[in-house]
Amino acid sequence: MSAIGAEVAVRTALHEALTAYHATSSEAADRALAVYSCSLAAHVVLRHDPRAVALVVEEGDYPNWRSGRGLVGSDGTVRPLTDDENEDLDDADAVHNLVDGNAAVWHPLCSYADNHGVYHLDLVKARDAGTALLAQ
């Protein structure tokens, strides 16, 4: 499957998981929601910058609100998201689904976390987790 085809499949699965979660509030739907959200965020970022290794996700001023803030390059440097990257991540509505209730699912997909609500979502782990869930 091409990268674009995989992104479309993950985006569709995310919307289905979101619908299922709103209808049932089931743990399985919440897990799928977290995995597909991470995977879609990874696909979006890698489409813009194939050399990026992680998406910096930060907690906002409100409980359970997170957003993408920057990218980590292969050399470990962090740069802010471009306007296009930020807009595409917002349009994907993926990062906002990473909440405390499903943290046990998405925290293991992070290569870094601190005590101040900053996480580095590992893009390869996140992308591959979505692909693996699609294959089940």
Short mmCIF file of the C-alpha atoms (twelve columns), coordinates in Angstrom:
data_MODEL
# 
_entry.id   MODEL 
# 
loop_
_atom_site.group_PDB 
_atom_site.id 
_atom_site.type_symbol 
_atom_site.label_atom_id 
_atom_site.label_alt_id 
_atom_site.label_comp_id 
_atom_site.label_asym_id 
_atom_site.label_seq_id 
_atom_site.Cartn_x 
_atom_site.Cartn_y 
_atom_site.Cartn_z 
_atom_site.pdbx_PDB_model_num 
ATOM 1   C CA . MET A 1   0.000   0.000  0.000  1 
ATOM 2   C CA . SER A 2   1.352   3.444  -0.847 1 
ATOM 3   C CA . ALA A 3   2.003   6.012  1.872  1 
ATOM 4   C CA . ILE A 4   -0.986  8.062  0.689  1 
ATOM 5   C CA . GLY A 5   -3.193  4.955  0.569  1 
ATOM 6   C CA . ALA A 6   -2.124  4.033  4.102  1 
ATOM 7   C CA . GLU A 7   -2.858  7.555  5.331  1 
ATOM 8   C CA . VAL A 8   -6.342  7.433  3.799  1 
ATOM 9   C CA . ALA A 9   -6.993  4.012  5.361  1 
ATOM 10  C CA . VAL A 10  -5.857  5.229  8.796  1 
ATOM 11  C CA . ARG A 11  -7.912  8.426  8.458  1 
ATOM 12  C CA . THR A 12  -11.012 6.339  7.633  1 
ATOM 13  C CA . ALA A 13  -10.325 3.963  10.539 1 
ATOM 14  C CA . LEU A 14  -9.887  6.942  12.883 1 
ATOM 15  C CA . HIS A 15  -13.264 8.364  11.922 1 
ATOM 16  C CA . GLU A 16  -14.871 4.942  12.400 1 
ATOM 17  C CA . ALA A 17  -13.198 4.580  15.822 1 
ATOM 18  C CA . LEU A 18  -14.342 8.067  16.815 1 
ATOM 19  C CA . THR A 19  -17.912 7.257  15.784 1 
ATOM 20  C CA . ALA A 20  -17.781 3.967  17.690 1 
ATOM 21  C CA . TYR A 21  -16.360 5.662  20.767 1 
ATOM 22  C CA . HIS A 22  -19.077 8.321  20.775 1 
ATOM 23  C CA . ALA A 23  -21.727 5.625  20.371 1 
ATOM 24  C CA . THR A 24  -20.401 3.139  22.928 1 
ATOM 25  C CA . SER A 25  -17.630 4.734  25.017 1 
ATOM 26  C CA . SER A 26  -16.061 1.291  24.951 1 
ATOM 27  C CA . GLU A 27  -12.485 0.656  25.974 1 
ATOM 28  C CA . ALA A 28  -11.781 -1.063 22.647 1 
ATOM 29  C CA . ALA A 29  -13.001 1.964  20.678 1 
ATOM 30  C CA . ASP A 30  -10.935 4.273  22.886 1 
ATOM 31  C CA . ARG A 31  -7.805  2.154  22.301 1 
ATOM 32  C CA . ALA A 32  -8.399  2.188  18.550 1 
ATOM 33  C CA . LEU A 33  -9.019  5.931  18.689 1 
ATOM 34  C CA . ALA A 34  -5.644  6.493  20.385 1 
ATOM 35  C CA . VAL A 35  -3.703  4.230  18.010 1 
ATOM 36  C CA . TYR A 36  -5.261  5.625  14.838 1 
ATOM 37  C CA . SER A 37  -4.848  9.197  16.107 1 
ATOM 38  C CA . CYS A 38  -1.129  8.650  16.660 1 
ATOM 39  C CA . SER A 39  -0.775  6.894  13.342 1 
ATOM 40  C CA . LEU A 40  -2.571  9.618  11.404 1 
ATOM 41  C CA . ALA A 41  -0.477  12.313 13.087 1 
ATOM 42  C CA . ALA A 42  2.645   10.388 12.043 1 
ATOM 43  C CA . HIS A 43  1.454   10.038 8.444  1 
ATOM 44  C CA . VAL A 44  0.667   13.752 8.216  1 
ATOM 45  C CA . VAL A 45  4.032   14.779 9.646  1 
ATOM 46  C CA . LEU A 46  6.035   12.349 7.515  1 
ATOM 47  C CA . ARG A 47  4.262   13.558 4.387  1 
ATOM 48  C CA . HIS A 48  5.605   17.030 5.155  1 
ATOM 49  C CA . ASP A 49  9.024   16.045 6.531  1 
ATOM 50  C CA . PRO A 50  10.176  12.476 5.881  1 
ATOM 51  C CA . ARG A 51  13.319  13.101 7.968  1 
ATOM 52  C CA . ALA A 52  11.390  13.879 11.167 1 
ATOM 53  C CA . VAL A 53  11.593  11.253 13.906 1 
ATOM 54  C CA . ALA A 54  9.105   12.577 16.467 1 
ATOM 55  C CA . LEU A 55  6.203   14.966 16.890 1 
ATOM 56  C CA . VAL A 56  6.396   17.168 19.977 1 
ATOM 57  C CA . VAL A 57  3.020   16.988 21.714 1 
ATOM 58  C CA . GLU A 58  2.336   19.360 24.581 1 
ATOM 59  C CA . GLU A 59  -0.469  19.644 27.075 1 
ATOM 60  C CA . GLY A 60  -2.463  22.837 26.815 1 
ATOM 61  C CA . ASP A 61  -3.975  25.135 29.392 1 
ATOM 62  C CA . TYR A 62  -7.059  22.948 29.767 1 
ATOM 63  C CA . PRO A 63  -7.244  19.402 31.141 1 
ATOM 64  C CA . ASN A 64  -7.030  16.702 28.477 1 
ATOM 65  C CA . TRP A 65  -6.113  19.155 25.712 1 
ATOM 66  C CA . ARG A 66  -2.960  18.433 23.721 1 
ATOM 67  C CA . SER A 67  -1.558  19.752 20.489 1 
ATOM 68  C CA . GLY A 68  1.379   19.250 18.168 1 
ATOM 69  C CA . ARG A 69  4.035   21.908 18.731 1 
ATOM 70  C CA . GLY A 70  7.168   20.874 16.872 1 
ATOM 71  C CA . LEU A 71  9.193   18.195 15.160 1 
ATOM 72  C CA . VAL A 72  12.311  16.379 16.275 1 
ATOM 73  C CA . GLY A 73  14.878  15.771 13.551 1 
ATOM 74  C CA . SER A 74  17.177  12.768 13.261 1 
ATOM 75  C CA . ASP A 75  19.953  14.826 14.893 1 
ATOM 76  C CA . GLY A 76  17.738  15.528 17.923 1 
ATOM 77  C CA . THR A 77  17.073  19.160 17.144 1 
ATOM 78  C CA . VAL A 78  13.546  20.430 17.694 1 
ATOM 79  C CA . ARG A 79  11.922  22.910 15.370 1 
ATOM 80  C CA . PRO A 80  8.461   24.460 15.450 1 
ATOM 81  C CA . LEU A 81  5.787   23.177 13.112 1 
ATOM 82  C CA . THR A 82  5.367   25.111 9.894  1 
ATOM 83  C CA . ASP A 83  1.993   26.720 9.254  1 
ATOM 84  C CA . ASP A 84  1.167   23.987 6.701  1 
ATOM 85  C CA . GLU A 85  2.144   21.182 9.094  1 
ATOM 86  C CA . ASN A 86  0.145   22.720 11.916 1 
ATOM 87  C CA . GLU A 87  -2.898  23.250 9.706  1 
ATOM 88  C CA . ASP A 88  -2.797  19.682 8.371  1 
ATOM 89  C CA . LEU A 89  -2.449  18.262 11.903 1 
ATOM 90  C CA . ASP A 90  -5.389  20.360 13.065 1 
ATOM 91  C CA . ASP A 91  -7.447  19.279 10.052 1 
ATOM 92  C CA . ALA A 92  -6.650  15.634 10.803 1 
ATOM 93  C CA . ASP A 93  -7.981  16.183 14.356 1 
ATOM 94  C CA . ALA A 94  -5.667  13.444 15.589 1 
ATOM 95  C CA . VAL A 95  -3.599  14.904 18.431 1 
ATOM 96  C CA . HIS A 96  -6.694  16.178 20.242 1 
ATOM 97  C CA . ASN A 97  -7.811  12.562 20.752 1 
ATOM 98  C CA . LEU A 98  -4.766  11.807 22.929 1 
ATOM 99  C CA . VAL A 99  -6.302  12.152 26.373 1 
ATOM 100 C CA . ASP A 100 -5.547  10.946 29.887 1 
ATOM 101 C CA . GLY A 101 -8.117  8.155  29.554 1 
ATOM 102 C CA . ASN A 102 -6.226  6.464  26.718 1 
ATOM 103 C CA . ALA A 103 -2.697  7.448  27.784 1 
ATOM 104 C CA . ALA A 104 -1.795  3.814  28.480 1 
ATOM 105 C CA . VAL A 105 -2.133  3.257  24.733 1 
ATOM 106 C CA . TRP A 106 -0.301  6.288  23.355 1 
ATOM 107 C CA . HIS A 107 2.410   6.837  25.999 1 
ATOM 108 C CA . PRO A 108 4.312   3.704  24.863 1 
ATOM 109 C CA . LEU A 109 4.439   5.218  21.363 1 
ATOM 110 C CA . CYS A 110 6.425   8.155  22.745 1 
ATOM 111 C CA . SER A 111 10.211  8.215  22.821 1 
ATOM 112 C CA . TYR A 112 10.275  10.954 25.470 1 
ATOM 113 C CA . ALA A 113 8.050   12.392 28.167 1 
ATOM 114 C CA . ASP A 114 8.716   14.886 30.940 1 
ATOM 115 C CA . ASN A 115 6.872   15.958 34.055 1 
ATOM 116 C CA . HIS A 116 5.548   19.101 32.387 1 
ATOM 117 C CA . GLY A 117 3.288   17.522 29.769 1 
ATOM 118 C CA . VAL A 118 5.727   17.365 26.847 1 
ATOM 119 C CA . TYR A 119 5.853   14.152 24.829 1 
ATOM 120 C CA . HIS A 120 7.787   13.104 21.729 1 
ATOM 121 C CA . LEU A 121 5.536   10.843 19.668 1 
ATOM 122 C CA . ASP A 122 7.837   8.426  17.826 1 
ATOM 123 C CA . LEU A 123 6.664   8.679  14.227 1 
ATOM 124 C CA . VAL A 124 7.747   5.223  13.085 1 
ATOM 125 C CA . LYS A 125 6.204   3.482  16.115 1 
ATOM 126 C CA . ALA A 126 2.999   5.502  15.742 1 
ATOM 127 C CA . ARG A 127 2.685   4.938  11.995 1 
ATOM 128 C CA . ASP A 128 3.388   1.224  12.333 1 
ATOM 129 C CA . ALA A 129 0.939   0.786  15.230 1 
ATOM 130 C CA . GLY A 130 -1.883  2.061  13.029 1 
ATOM 131 C CA . THR A 131 -0.845  -0.163 10.151 1 
ATOM 132 C CA . ALA A 132 -0.718  -3.178 12.460 1 
ATOM 133 C CA . LEU A 133 -4.175  -2.429 13.854 1 
ATOM 134 C CA . LEU A 134 -5.567  -2.083 10.329 1 
ATOM 135 C CA . ALA A 135 -4.189  -5.542 9.499  1 
ATOM 136 C CA . GLN A 136 -6.078  -7.222 12.385 1 
# 
